[in-house]
């Protein structure tokens, strides 16, 4: 699916859905507003965020923190935690 990226402003394909780990509206926001190139940049930054804050995927608060960091990095309006 082609999108106009909210981060870089360029036209591009959205990231592959299986690469976006969020559920519900958060996933839809990424797929409808972020290009694959910017998503790839986030994936590199994601590792740094996880390591810097020593996040654990077993902790719901850590998952929420990571999602907020993702939405901030990508310039999406709000990093709603996935509730599904």
Secondary structure, 3 states (H helix, E strand, C coil): CEEECCCCCCEEEECCHHHCCCCHHHHHHHHHHCEHHHHHHHHHHHHHHHHHHCCCCCCHHHHHHHHHHHHHHHCCCCCCCCCC
